[in-house]
Amino acid sequence: MAKTRPVSGSGAPGQRQLRVAEVIRRALSDILARGDLHDPDLARVSVTVAEVRVSPDLRHATAFVLPLGGKNTDSVLKALNRNRAEVRRLVTAQIDLRFSPELTFQADHTFDQMDRTRVLLDSPEVRRDLGDARDGLESHEAQLRRAFQQQSGEEGRLVHMQEAGRGVVGPHPRQ
């Protein structure tokens, strides 16, 4: 009778997938940093390996890479995919797995997404909304301060602890 694995409904990668992906990412980074690939399109190009995703059976791995500065991405991807058998051989020499995963390379777009998010957060509409939230926090702090004042009855001995980095309003610690 065949053994079956429990299927998780979340679709998130398992712990082993994450570990193997990180080992492959480190191996790829080392190979590209040392210049072990002898390809003219990869010569003198610094390539960042941002992430590696591994299939559940650990036989396929997709590496998300980006050349330093984001220039010549297409030529670097073509060179890496052209030399993927050699890259696979070099990665296999560094890792200890039953099967060597088939490697594919894709451009990493997370930096572009971060820039778009930064622009979005700097937009006037979002700044306005964040300002409203800050005003709400300040009014909440004022309410807390009044509650402590009523409770202690000593207005002069209250301290705003946020200045000390604690983010709490309360009675002075020397009471």
N, C-alpha and C positions, 0 to 999 in steps of 0.2 A: 504494500500500500504506500502510495506516495505521500511524503510529508508536505503539508501546506503551511504557508506562513499566514499569520493574521493580516488582513488587509486593513490599513488605517484609512479612515474616510477623509483625513485632512489633506492628503496628497503631499505632505511635507516630507523632505528627505529624512531618512533614518540616520542614526548616529554613525553607523559604519560608512554610509555614503558620504557624510560630511567629513569624516576622518580621512577616507581615501582621497576625496577631492582636495583636501588641504595638502596631503602628501604629494599628490600630482602637481598641484600649484607650485609648491616649493621646488620640486624637481625641475619643472619647466622654467621657473625663474632662475635657478642656478645655471641651467643649460644655456639660456639666452644671455645671461650676464657674462658667462665665461666665453661666449662666442664659439661654442662647440659645433655649430652649424656653419658649414662653409658654403654660403650662398652670397653672391654679390649684392642682392637686394636686402640682405639682413646685416651686411657688414656695416659697422659704425652706426647702427641704429639701436637705441636703447628701447626695449619693449617691456611694458608693464603687464604682468599677468594679474588681472584684478580678481578673477574668480574662475573656478572650475566647477562644473556641474557634472555629476556622474549618474548614469542610469541605475535603476534599482539592482540590476544584475551585474553591475560594475564592469560591463564590457564596452561601454561607450562613454566617452568623456568629451565635454565641450568646454574649451578654454576661451574665456573672454579676455582679449588682449587689446592694448592700445599703445602705439608708439609714443615716445616722449614728445610732447608738444602737439600730438594729434595729427601730425603731418604724415603724408604717404601711407595712410592706413590701408588703402586698397592694395598697394604693392606689397606691403608687409604681410597682409592676410594671404595674398596669392602665394608668396614665397613660403610661408609657414604651411599652408595646405599642400603645396607642391612637395615639400620636404617632410610631410607628416610621418612617412614610414621611418625615416632617419630619426625624427624626434621621438617616435614611439620606441625605437630601439634604445635610444639614450635614456629615456624615462624608465624603461623596463630594467635597465642596468642599475638604476638608483633605488627602485622600490621593490618590495617583496610581495607580489600578488600571484595568485594562481593563474589568472589570465591577464594579459596585457591589454588595457583598454584601447579601443580604436579612438584616435584623437581627431577632433575637428576644431577649427579656430573660427571665432566670430569677433567682430568689433565690439568693444565695450562702450556702451552709451550712457553709463551711469553719471559720468561727469557732465554730459549735456543735460541730463535730467536734473542734476543738482543746480546747474546754472539757471534752468527754467524755473525751478522752485525758488531760488534766490530772487529772481526777477519778480516772480509772483508775490513773494512775501514783502518786497519793497514797493509794491503798488500802493497808490493812495487809499484804495478801498480797504485793503487788508490792514494798513497802518491805522486807518480810522477805527476799524473793528477792534484791533489790539489795544488802541487807546481807550476805548470804551471798557474793555476788560480790565485794564489797569485801574481805571477810575473805580470800577466795582471792587477791586481788591483794596484800594485805599479806603473806600467807605466801610468795607468789612473790618479793616484794621481799626478804624475809628470806633466802630461798634464794640469791638473787643476791648479797646482801651477804656471806653465808658463803662463797660461791664466790670472790668477790674477795678476801676475807680470807685464804683458803687459798692463793690464787694469789700474793698480794703478801707475805703473812707479816707485814704491819705493820697491826695492827688500829687503831691510833690515828690513822692518816693517811687513813682512809676518810671519805668525805663522802657524805651523802645529797643528791643533786642535785635531788630533787623540790622541795625548799624553794626552790631557785633558779629553779623553773619549768620545768626541763628534763625531769622525770619519769624520771630515770635514776639508778641506783645505781652508783657507780664510785669509782676512786681519786681522792684529792684532786688538783686540778689543779696544785699547786705542787711536785709530786714531781720 
